[in-house]
Amino acid sequence: MAMQYPEWIWHNGAIKRWADATTHVMSHALHYGSSVFEGIRSYQTPSGPAIFRLTDHNTRLFASAKIYDMAMPYSLEQINAACRDVLKANDNTTDYLRPVAYRGLGGFGLSADTPTDMAVATWKMGQYLGASVLEQGIDACVSSWQRFAPNTLPAGAKAGGNYLSGQLVAREARRLGFGEGIALASTGLLSEGAGENLFLVFDGALHTTPVSAALLNGITRNTIITLARDVGIEVIERDLPREYLYLCDELFMCGTAAEITPIRSVDGRQVGTGKVGPVTRQVQELFFGLFNGSTQDKYGWLEPL
């Protein structure tokens, strides 16, 4: 089925038609992966459409740009406004935002001076890993590809080039018939999914890998940690060996796109009962409750359109 693109996009300061948001084939980012980006969800809530943690996401965009020494041509407030403007331009028919800043056409060397171009796209994401996965879960595998070692590529930046690693993990998993891949760090300990953070459940407590395990400190990860602790669920950030994936009571991955996706098996080994467990279900209810009104938004995470 052909991809259906929205009509409007924000590009270098203006709303324009999707087909008009072009860049030169010799742009630095196309050759060297020199882009930073965010993925942000918009939800329909009882109070109207709201963008989830818009400011936190775009603050991280600036942090990623700082790590890669990339000058940002717009302010945080301008990028927040661009996100709202592009949703409105498309009549709020989309649910996902992609702000991206990238080194454009300038010099041709690795360290060449180039302008920073900027776009904010939006499209209808739906369920990233497929229909029904939030209720039924997915089958995952541990990838043969590891995450990058410390002080090589900065995992704390959400940068285009970093996601070559995730592409290897995800494409291998799909080729082998799994819903998603899980990567180990260079230490051989657990890191994260191809583009999602991991949570394991043992005896009612959530265990998640630390930011030192070559992972992106996800906004959804932080949301889950905060909501869980607020209701008395213990959350432990710790190094975890691979085999704990097989031994945990429950397992799920999370991210803006994946939201909260249960994992029912890893490497063909059933996780727990093989069904969505009670802690995973509670975390899902807390998270999605932010958007249906059953969880109080006491942190101001829902930013009105």
C-alpha positions in Angstrom: 0.0 0.0 0.0 1.4 3.4 -1.0 2.4 5.7 1.8 -0.1 8.6 2.3 1.7 11.8 3.2 0.1 14.8 4.9 -0.4 18.0 2.9 1.6 20.4 5.0 5.1 20.5 6.7 7.1 23.2 8.5 10.5 23.8 6.9 13.1 26.5 7.7 10.6 28.8 9.3 7.5 28.4 7.1 4.6 26.1 6.6 4.8 24.7 3.0 3.5 21.9 1.0 5.0 18.5 1.8 6.5 18.1 -1.7 8.2 21.5 -1.4 10.3 20.6 1.7 13.5 19.7 -0.2 17.2 19.7 0.5 20.2 19.3 -1.7 21.7 15.8 -2.2 25.1 17.2 -1.1 23.8 18.2 2.3 26.2 17.2 5.1 23.5 15.2 7.0 22.8 13.0 4.0 26.4 11.8 3.9 27.5 11.9 7.5 24.3 11.3 9.6 24.7 14.8 11.1 21.1 15.4 12.2 19.3 15.5 15.6 15.6 14.8 15.9 12.7 14.1 18.2 9.6 11.9 18.0 6.6 13.5 19.8 3.0 12.2 20.1 -0.2 14.3 20.1 -3.2 12.8 21.8 -6.9 13.5 21.9 -7.9 14.2 25.5 -11.2 15.2 27.3 -9.8 18.8 27.3 -9.0 18.7 23.6 -5.9 17.8 21.6 -2.6 18.0 23.6 1.0 17.4 22.7 2.7 15.1 25.2 5.8 16.6 26.9 6.4 18.9 23.9 8.8 21.1 25.8 10.8 18.2 27.4 11.2 16.6 23.9 12.4 19.8 22.3 14.7 20.6 25.2 16.3 17.2 24.5 16.6 18.3 20.9 18.8 21.2 22.0 20.8 18.9 24.2 21.5 16.6 21.3 22.5 19.5 19.1 24.9 20.7 21.9 26.6 17.3 22.1 27.2 17.4 18.3 28.2 21.1 18.3 25.3 22.0 16.0 24.1 25.6 16.1 20.3 25.8 16.3 18.7 28.5 14.1 15.5 28.7 16.1 14.6 29.0 19.8 12.8 26.4 21.9 9.7 28.6 21.8 9.8 28.9 18.0 10.2 25.1 17.6 7.3 24.5 20.0 5.2 26.9 18.0 6.2 25.2 14.8 5.0 21.8 16.2 1.6 23.3 17.0 1.4 25.1 13.7 2.0 22.0 11.5 -0.6 20.0 13.4 -3.1 22.8 12.9 -2.2 23.1 9.2 -3.1 19.5 8.8 -6.4 20.0 10.6 -5.1 17.9 13.6 -5.6 14.7 11.6 -2.1 13.4 12.5 -0.7 12.1 15.9 3.1 12.2 15.6 5.6 15.0 15.2 9.1 14.8 13.9 11.3 17.9 14.6 14.6 17.5 12.9 17.7 19.8 12.6 20.4 18.9 10.3 23.6 20.2 8.7 22.6 21.4 5.3 24.5 22.3 2.1 27.9 23.9 2.8 31.4 22.5 2.8 32.0 18.9 1.9 34.4 17.7 4.7 33.5 16.0 8.0 34.1 19.2 9.9 32.9 21.6 7.3 30.9 24.7 8.2 27.3 24.3 7.0 24.0 26.0 7.9 21.6 24.1 10.1 18.4 23.5 8.4 15.2 22.6 10.3 11.9 20.9 9.6 8.9 19.7 11.6 6.9 16.9 9.9 3.8 15.2 11.2 2.0 12.1 10.2 -0.4 9.5 11.4 1.6 7.0 13.4 -1.0 4.7 15.0 0.6 1.6 16.7 4.2 1.6 15.7 4.9 -2.1 16.1 1.5 -3.2 14.6 -2.1 -3.6 15.4 -3.1 -5.2 18.7 0.5 -5.3 20.1 -0.5 -3.2 23.2 -2.9 -5.9 24.2 -1.2 -9.0 22.9 2.5 -8.2 23.1 5.2 -9.1 20.7 7.9 -11.8 20.3 11.4 -10.3 20.5 15.0 -11.6 20.0 18.4 -10.6 21.3 20.3 -9.1 18.4 23.7 -10.3 17.2 24.5 -6.5 16.9 25.7 -4.8 20.1 25.3 -1.1 21.0 28.2 1.2 20.7 30.9 1.3 23.4 31.2 4.2 25.8 33.0 7.3 24.5 32.5 6.3 20.8 29.1 7.5 19.7 27.2 9.5 22.4 24.1 7.4 23.2 22.7 10.3 25.1 22.1 12.2 21.9 19.1 11.5 19.7 21.1 11.8 16.5 20.5 10.5 13.0 23.8 8.6 12.7 23.2 6.8 16.0 20.2 5.1 14.5 22.2 3.1 12.1 22.7 0.8 15.1 19.0 0.6 15.6 18.4 -0.2 11.9 20.7 -3.2 12.1 18.9 -4.5 15.2 15.4 -3.9 13.9 16.0 -5.2 10.3 17.7 -8.4 11.7 14.7 -9.0 14.0 12.2 -8.5 11.2 14.2 -10.8 8.9 14.1 -13.5 11.5 10.4 -13.2 12.0 10.4 -11.3 15.4 8.5 -8.1 16.2 11.5 -6.3 17.5 15.2 -6.7 18.5 16.9 -6.2 21.8 20.5 -5.1 21.9 23.3 -5.8 24.4 25.8 -3.1 25.4 29.5 -3.6 24.6 29.8 -5.1 28.1 27.5 -7.9 27.1 24.8 -6.7 29.5 21.4 -5.5 28.5 21.0 -2.1 26.7 17.7 -1.4 25.0 15.5 -2.2 22.0 16.2 -1.0 18.5 14.5 2.2 19.4 12.9 1.6 22.8 13.9 1.3 26.4 13.3 -1.9 28.4 11.6 -2.6 31.7 11.7 -6.0 33.4 9.3 -7.0 36.3 10.5 -9.1 39.2 8.2 -9.6 42.2 6.1 -6.5 41.4 9.1 -4.2 41.0 10.3 -2.5 37.8 13.9 -3.0 36.8 15.4 -1.0 33.9 18.8 -0.6 32.5 20.8 2.6 33.4 21.8 5.4 31.0 25.4 4.1 31.2 24.2 1.0 29.2 24.5 2.8 25.8 20.9 3.9 25.7 18.9 7.0 25.1 17.3 8.4 28.3 13.8 8.2 27.0 11.0 10.6 27.8 8.6 7.7 28.0 11.0 5.9 30.2 11.1 8.9 32.6 7.3 9.1 32.5 7.0 5.5 33.5 9.5 5.8 36.3 7.7 8.8 37.7 4.2 7.4 37.4 5.2 4.1 38.9 6.9 5.6 41.9 3.9 7.9 42.5 1.7 4.9 43.0 4.2 3.0 45.1 5.7 0.7 42.5 9.4 0.2 43.2 11.7 1.2 40.3 15.3 0.0 40.2 17.9 1.2 37.6 20.6 -1.5 37.4 22.8 -3.4 35.1 21.1 -6.6 33.9 22.5 -9.7 32.2 20.9 -11.1 29.1 19.4 -14.2 30.8 17.2 -12.1 33.0 15.1 -11.5 30.0 14.1 -15.2 30.2 13.6 -15.2 34.0 11.6 -12.0 34.6 7.9 -12.2 35.4 7.0 -9.6 32.8 8.8 -7.6 30.2 7.9 -4.5 28.1 9.5 -1.9 26.0 8.6 1.7 25.8 9.1 4.8 23.6 7.1 7.6 22.1 6.4 5.5 19.0 6.1 2.1 20.8 4.3 3.6 23.8 4.1 0.6 26.2 4.5 -2.7 24.3 4.5 -5.9 26.2 7.0 -8.7 25.2 5.6 -12.2 25.5 8.7 -14.1 24.5 12.4 -13.6 23.9 14.5 -15.9 21.7 11.6 -18.3 21.6 11.4 -18.5 25.4 8.1 -17.5 27.0 8.2 -14.5 29.4 6.2 -15.2 32.5 2.7 -16.5 31.6 3.2 -15.4 28.0 0.4 -12.8 28.4 0.3 -9.2 29.5 1.1 -9.2 33.2 -0.6 -7.2 36.0 2.3 -4.7 36.5 2.6 -4.0 32.7 -1.2 -3.6 32.6 -1.1 -1.2 35.5 1.7 0.9 33.9 -0.3 1.0 30.6 -3.4 2.2 32.5 -1.4 4.9 34.3 0.2 6.0 31.1 -2.8 6.0 28.8 -4.8 7.4 31.7 -3.0 10.7 31.2 -4.9 11.0 27.9 -8.3 9.7 28.9 -8.4 11.6 32.2 -8.1 8.7 34.7 -4.5 9.7 35.6 -4.0 13.2 37.0 -1.6 15.3 34.9 0.0 16.8 37.9 3.3 17.5 36.1 1.8 19.6 33.3 3.0 17.1 30.6 -0.1 17.6 28.4 0.6 20.8 26.5 -2.5 22.1 24.7 -2.5 22.4 20.9 
